[in-house]
Amino acid sequence: MDLLLFPLGVFIFSLGYKNINTGYFDQGDMFCLFIGFLLVLPTLIKLLSIKSSSGGDGGGDGGCGGGGE
């Protein structure tokens, strides 16, 4: 599902972004930016969480259920 939403979100975001530096930026463009961002955001969150959780040391107790020491 993310494979469909991400390109769609980028496309919709680009529709709103193309007029941002011109004098013709209106509420429709702002709506496209907002909807495009909402469609891209879940994929970005997943990518960032995978990236940050993959760099551990591979060991340790993790702080869960320690022994009675």
Buried (B, 14 or more C-beta within 10 A) or exposed (E): EEEEBBEBBBEBBEBBBEBEEEEEBEEEBEEBBEBBBEBBEBBEEEEEEEEEEEEEEEEEEEEEEEEEE
